[in-house]
C-alpha cells in the first residue's frame, strides 16, 4: 500500500531534506505524476542546484533570504522572512527547462514547488508586497492564504501553488473537500501539503514544547485512503484523491502549510466539491467575525 505520509527525513535525498516527485528524485511514489516538492536547509554561504528539466518551478523562501541564478546568467534576489509565520516572502517562478542555483549568504530554509510541464511561460519575480493575501473563513475556521501561485496571480502551465497559515486552535482545509474528478464544477488535482508549526505568540511557555498539528484525508469513492496524521515542521502529506480536511492547528500552536496542486485536466483551475455531510458549515461564516489574530505579518 502506498504511504501518503512523509515525516521529516523520510523523503531526503542528499542535500535535500525533502525530494518528492521531481524528475531527479530518489523517492518515487507509485502513481504520483503531476506535482513535486524539494526543501533544503542551507548553511551560510551554501547553495543547491537544480538541472534544467521539463518541469515548472517556484522558489519559495521559508526562512531567510536567497539568490537564484538561472543558467548562471540571470540573477534574482529574494527577500525572505524570519519564518513562514511572518507574512509573505518574495518568490520566483522560473518556467520550464531552467537550470537553477539557489544560494543564501546568511543561511536559511527554501522550498521549490514543481510540476512536469510543456508550455513555456516567462520567469517572474513576485514581491512579498505584491502577493495576494486572502483572509478566508470565519471564527475558528479563519485562516490566511498567500495566493502567489494561483491562476489569478501567476501565468503558468500546470501547477497551482499557495500557502496557508492557521492560528492556534483553528481548522483550515475545511469543510472537507475533494478535487479528484474532471467534471462540471470539479477538477482533478494531486495535492502536496508541506507543514511547519510553532508555539503561538503570547503563549506562556516556560518548559519544553512540541508544536503539533493534524491532517485528515479519507475516501470519497472505492479508492482506499485513510490518513489521520500528527504533523510537525518538515512533514509532508500527499493527497492523491479523496476528501481532505481539516488541517488542524492544536491549541497553543500555529500551523503553516504549503500547497502544491496540479493534474491532468486541460484547464489549470482549482474547482472543488465539498463533502455533503459538512459543506453546510460554510453557511455559518457570514454570522461570525474573522479571527482577530489575523493577519500574520512581519
C-alpha positions in Angstrom: 0.0 0.0 0.0 1.3 3.5 -0.9 2.4 5.6 2.0 0.9 9.1 1.8 2.7 10.5 4.9 6.4 11.5 4.9 7.8 12.7 8.2 10.8 14.9 8.1 13.8 12.9 6.9 11.9 10.1 5.3 12.0 11.6 1.8 15.5 13.1 2.0 17.9 12.9 -1.0 21.5 14.1 -0.4 21.4 17.9 0.3 17.6 17.9 0.1 15.6 17.3 3.3 12.6 16.6 1.0 12.7 15.5 -2.6 9.3 14.2 -3.8 8.0 13.9 -7.3 10.9 15.7 -9.0 12.5 14.4 -12.2 15.7 13.6 -10.3 14.1 12.4 -7.0 15.1 9.1 -5.5 11.8 9.0 -3.5 9.3 7.8 -6.1 5.6 7.5 -5.1 3.7 4.9 -7.2 1.1 6.6 -9.3 2.3 10.1 -8.4 2.7 12.1 -11.7 1.8 15.7 -11.6 3.4 17.6 -8.6 6.7 17.7 -6.7 8.4 19.4 -3.9 12.0 20.0 -2.7 13.1 21.5 0.5 16.7 22.3 1.6 18.3 23.8 4.7 21.3 25.9 3.7 24.2 26.9 5.9 25.6 30.4 5.5 27.2 30.7 2.0 25.9 27.3 0.8 24.0 26.6 -2.3 21.9 23.9 -4.1 21.4 23.3 -7.7 18.6 22.0 -10.0 19.4 21.0 -13.5 17.2 22.0 -16.4 14.2 19.8 -16.7 10.7 19.8 -18.3 9.1 21.0 -15.1 8.0 24.4 -14.0 9.2 25.6 -10.6 8.5 28.3 -7.9 11.3 29.0 -5.4 9.8 29.9 -2.0 12.0 31.1 0.9 10.6 29.6 4.1 13.2 31.2 6.4 15.9 33.6 5.3 16.7 35.3 2.0 18.1 33.8 -1.2 19.7 34.5 -4.5 18.6 32.5 -7.5 20.6 32.2 -10.7 19.1 30.8 -13.9 21.5 29.2 -16.3 24.3 31.1 -14.5 23.1 34.2 -16.4 20.1 35.8 -14.8 20.2 36.6 -11.1 17.3 37.3 -8.8 17.4 38.4 -5.1 14.6 37.0 -3.0 13.9 39.0 0.2 12.8 36.3 2.6 11.3 36.4 6.1 12.1 35.4 9.7 9.8 32.4 9.4 6.7 31.3 7.4 4.6 32.9 10.2 5.9 36.4 9.4 3.9 37.2 6.3 4.6 36.6 2.6 8.0 36.3 1.0 9.4 37.2 -2.4 9.0 34.1 -4.7 10.4 33.3 -8.1 8.7 31.4 -10.9 11.4 30.0 -13.2 9.3 28.4 -16.0 10.4 25.2 -17.6 13.9 23.9 -18.7 15.7 26.3 -16.4 18.9 25.3 -14.5 18.8 26.9 -11.1 21.5 27.7 -8.5 20.0 28.8 -5.1 22.3 30.3 -2.5 22.0 32.1 0.8 24.5 34.5 2.3 23.2 34.1 5.8 21.7 30.6 5.5 18.0 29.6 5.7 15.4 27.1 4.5 14.0 27.1 1.0 11.2 25.2 -0.8 10.8 24.5 -4.5 7.3 23.6 -5.8 7.3 21.9 -9.2 5.2 20.2 -11.8 6.0 18.5 -15.0 5.1 20.9 -17.8 5.4 21.5 -21.5 4.3 25.1 -22.2 6.8 27.9 -21.6 5.9 31.0 -19.6 8.3 33.8 -18.7 10.3 34.0 -15.5 8.6 36.1 -12.9 9.6 37.5 -9.5 6.6 38.1 -7.3 7.5 40.5 -4.5 6.1 40.0 -1.0 4.2 43.2 -1.1 2.5 42.1 -4.4 1.4 38.7 -3.1 -2.4 38.5 -2.9 -3.3 37.8 0.7 -6.7 36.3 1.4 -8.3 36.0 4.8 -10.6 33.0 4.4 -13.4 31.5 6.6 -14.6 32.9 9.9 -14.5 32.1 13.6 -12.4 29.1 14.4 -12.2 28.3 10.6 -10.3 31.6 10.0 -7.0 31.3 8.1 -4.7 33.3 6.0 -3.8 32.4 2.4 -0.9 33.7 0.2 -2.1 33.2 -3.4 1.2 33.9 -5.2 0.9 30.8 -7.5 -2.8 30.7 -8.3 -4.3 31.2 -11.8 -5.4 34.7 -10.9 -1.9 35.8 -9.8 0.5 33.8 -12.0 0.7 32.7 -15.6 1.9 29.1 -15.6 1.3 25.8 -17.4 0.2 23.2 -14.9 0.5 24.0 -11.2 -1.4 25.9 -8.6 0.7 26.9 -5.5 -0.3 28.8 -2.3 0.5 28.8 1.4 -1.9 28.9 4.4 -1.4 30.0 8.0 -3.9 28.7 10.6 -3.9 30.3 14.0 -3.6 28.1 17.1 -6.8 26.1 17.7 -8.4 26.8 14.3 -9.3 24.4 11.5 -8.4 25.0 7.8 -8.9 22.9 4.6 -12.5 22.9 6.0 -15.2 21.9 5.2 -13.6 18.7 3.8 -13.5 18.8 0.1 -12.1 17.0 -2.9 -10.8 17.6 -6.4 -10.2 14.2 -7.9 -12.5 14.1 -10.9 -12.7 16.0 -14.2 -16.4 17.0 -14.3 -18.6 20.1 -14.2 -17.6 22.1 -11.1 -14.6 20.0 -10.2 -11.0 19.5 -11.4 -8.7 16.6 -10.9 -5.6 17.7 -8.9 -2.9 15.9 -6.9 -2.0 17.9 -3.8 1.0 18.2 -1.6 0.8 19.6 1.9 4.2 20.6 3.4 3.8 21.6 7.1 5.5 23.8 9.7 4.4 24.5 13.2 5.3 27.0 16.0 4.4 27.9 19.5 1.8 30.6 19.1 2.7 34.2 20.1 1.9 35.2 23.7 1.8 31.6 24.9 3.2 31.3 28.5 5.7 28.5 27.6 8.4 28.0 30.3 9.4 24.4 29.7 9.7 22.2 26.6 7.0 22.4 23.9 6.1 20.1 21.0 4.3 22.2 18.3 2.0 19.9 16.5 -0.9 19.9 14.1 -3.1 17.2 12.5 -4.1 16.4 8.9 -7.0 14.3 7.7 -7.7 12.6 4.3 -10.4 9.9 3.7 -12.0 8.1 0.8 -14.6 9.7 -1.5 -15.2 6.6 -3.6 -13.9 3.0 -3.8 -10.3 4.0 -3.8 -9.0 3.4 -0.3 -7.2 6.1 1.7 -7.3 6.9 5.4 -4.9 9.5 6.8 -5.2 10.9 10.3 -1.7 12.2 10.9 0.2 14.3 13.5 2.3 16.8 11.6 5.3 18.9 12.6 7.8 21.1 10.9 9.1 19.4 7.8 6.4 16.8 7.5 4.6 16.1 4.2 1.2 14.6 3.5 0.2 13.7 -0.1 -3.4 13.8 -1.3 -3.8 11.7 -4.5 -7.6 11.7 -4.3 -10.4 11.7 -1.7 -11.9 14.1 0.8 -9.2 16.1 2.7 -9.6 18.3 5.7 -9.5 19.5 8.2 -5.9 20.6 8.8 -6.0 21.3 12.5 -3.8 23.7 14.5 -3.7 22.3 18.0 -4.4 24.8 20.8 -1.2 26.7 21.6 0.4 26.0 18.2 0.1 27.8 14.9 0.1 25.7 11.7 1.5 26.6 8.3 1.3 24.6 5.1 2.5 25.0 1.5 0.1 23.5 -1.1 1.2 22.3 -4.5 -1.5 21.2 -6.9 -1.6 20.0 -10.5 -3.4 17.4 -12.6 -4.1 16.1 -16.0 -7.0 18.4 -16.9 -7.0 20.6 -19.9 -7.6 23.8 -17.8 -5.5 25.0 -14.9 -8.1 25.7 -12.3 -9.0 24.8 -8.7 -12.6 23.5 -8.6 -13.8 21.6 -5.6 -16.7 19.6 -4.2 -17.5 19.8 -0.5 -18.2 16.7 1.5 -22.0 16.9 1.6 -22.1 15.9 5.2 -20.1 19.0 6.2 -20.4 21.6 3.4 -23.3 23.4 5.3 -20.7 24.8 7.7 -19.8 27.5 5.1 -23.3 28.9 5.6 -22.5 29.8 9.2 -19.5 32.0 8.4 -21.3 35.3 7.5 -22.7 35.3 11.1 -19.2 35.1 12.5 -16.3 37.5 12.6 -12.8 36.9 11.3 -10.3 35.7 13.9 -8.7 38.9 15.3 -5.3 37.2 15.4 -5.2 37.6 11.6 -3.4 38.7 9.6 0.1 37.3 10.4 2.8 39.7 9.2 6.3 41.0 9.8 
